[in-house]
């Protein structure tokens, strides 16, 4: 939001990209692979994955509305 308020869309897009590639894909998806194998932790892990994907798509929506809507 700081970049958008400062009218710097390139900074906001970079922050969204950083979330998707560094935080979500690199860290959480890699950590979740083992947890999804365990029947005890799988439901909570799936719910957290869905929540993170939802937030990521909401962040992406102002910059790529048709893509985020389709996903």
C-alpha positions in Angstrom: 0.0 0.0 0.0 3.0 2.3 0.6 4.0 2.1 -3.0 0.5 2.6 -4.3 0.0 5.7 -2.1 3.3 7.1 -3.4 2.0 6.5 -7.0 4.8 3.9 -7.6 3.0 1.0 -9.3 6.4 -0.6 -10.2 7.2 -0.9 -6.5 3.8 -2.4 -5.7 4.1 -4.9 -8.5 7.6 -5.9 -7.3 6.2 -6.5 -3.8 3.4 -8.7 -5.2 6.0 -10.6 -7.2 8.2 -11.0 -4.2 5.3 -12.4 -2.2 4.4 -15.0 -4.9 7.9 -16.1 -5.7 9.9 -15.8 -2.5 7.4 -16.1 0.3 4.6 -18.3 -1.1 6.3 -20.6 -3.6 9.8 -20.8 -2.3 9.1 -21.0 1.4 5.6 -22.1 2.2 5.0 -24.5 -0.7 8.3 -26.2 0.0 7.5 -26.5 3.7 4.0 -27.7 3.1 5.0 -30.7 0.9 5.8 -32.8 3.9 2.8 -31.6 5.9 0.4 -32.5 3.1 1.6 -36.2 3.4 0.5 -36.4 7.0 -3.2 -37.0 7.4 -3.3 -35.2 10.7 -1.8 -31.9 9.5 -3.1 -32.0 5.8 -6.4 -30.3 6.4 -4.9 -27.3 8.2 -2.1 -27.1 5.7 -4.5 -27.1 2.8 -6.6 -24.3 4.5 -3.5 -22.2 5.0 -2.4 -22.7 1.4 -5.8 -21.6 0.2 -5.7 -18.6 2.4 -2.3 -17.5 1.2 -3.3 -18.1 -2.5 -6.4 -16.0 -1.9 -4.4 -13.1 -0.5 -1.9 -13.4 -3.3 -4.7 -13.2 -5.9 -6.3 -10.3 -4.2 -2.9 -8.5 -4.3 -2.5 -9.3 -8.0 -6.0 -8.2 -9.0 -5.4 -4.5 -9.5 -2.5 -5.2 -11.9 -3.8 -8.3 -13.7 -7.6 -8.4 -13.1 -8.4 -10.9 -15.8 -5.7 -13.3 -14.8 -6.5 -13.2 -11.1 -10.2 -13.6 -11.8 -9.5 -16.7 -14.0 -7.2 -18.2 -11.4 
